[in-house]
Amino acid sequence: MPATKVIVNLPDEAPYDVRIGAGVLGGLGAHVAALPALASVRRALVVTDGNVAPLYAARTKESLAQAGFRVSDIVVPAGEESKSLEVAGEVWEAMAALALGRDSVVVALGGGVVGDLAGFAASTYMRGVPVVQVPTTLLAMVDSSVGGKTGVNLEAGKNLVGTFKQPAYVCADTATLATLPAREWTCGCAEIAKSAVIDSDDFFFWLADAAEALAARDEETAAEAIARSVVFKADVVAADKTESRGVRECLNYGHTLGHAVEALAGYGTFSHGAAVAEGMRFAARLGVALADTPLDFVRMQDELLDDLGLPALGWAADPADMLDAMKRDKKARGGKVRFVLPRDVGDWELVDVEDDVILEHLAAWQGSKG
């Protein structure tokens, strides 16, 4: 199956390509070397983690070296704990020890943690060097590698320190998904479902029909789902590059409750996607009360998530603790918790919800867990 190219066009920024397909990693070096914006770049630093490095680091470095780059690498521990200022500091120090200058490009090889960490390091080292994203998880391919958000976590919450740094190029080799654990596959499926719900009837009903094939990892279905998700996100980011106009906040659908679930259950207890899927279920039910969301929508979304292998979680926390966690999230404004609520497929609104209303619905959510 030939590779697919999606072009991300942003106001006041150079457009960049997202190349999707099996085997595109082999052409990474040639594509990066051909980028006009990187014409003076001579050195490449591959940032990856301990899980991905044994699988794909050698191939990545070889492709870059064959294109004429002097290549170094940094391997960080796998897991959410590496998205920290401490590990970012270690990366900065390693970059300085390697005497990297502005004639360098950072290549983020891995999932969302590596992409966010490496992007953050690139955007701040010497006040900014280029970054290329090479996502190796479904979640990173459909979401975090596109759009330019970088960041690290604090003890107070996820992604509280970060920058906007658009990649120069995104290389999504779908062949790397063959080594992805089942938990991480369904994690990516949740973000695809989120995109489909927010985007359009066309995407949603295509995904509803294709859900079982996607859950079974059919290669052609996966490639189309990735391409559709990237096109959706590229359009949203083009309309609201720095999340300052309210448009980009639609990408937070399901994340308000989802981030609170991750924080209170303990990071890693549930995958990010499983928590977001739970947040989507909650937001749809909240939407019935506050945004005239049809009950048919709630049913269809539940069925889609079930078919993708994302059942409702058998876990809940105290409503007051959940509300407190939501208020610490960076999406809160003026002490108010904001929800992206679906009015229907492809139709949403951003709503500041009063505490007593949230607590009432959280109590119902908790009660539903038996």
PyMOL commands that set and color helices and strands:
alter all, ss='L'
color gray80, all
select helices_A, chain A and resi 24-33+36-38+53-66+80-82+85-97+112-127+138-144+174-179+182-199+201-215+219-239+248-252+255-265+272-290+295-307+319-328+355-367
alter helices_A, ss='H'
color red, helices_A
select strands_A, chain A and resi 4-8+16-21+43-49+70-76+104-110+131-135+152-154+157-161+169-173+337-344+347-353
alter strands_A, ss='S'
color yellow, strands_A
deselect
rebuild
show_as cartoon
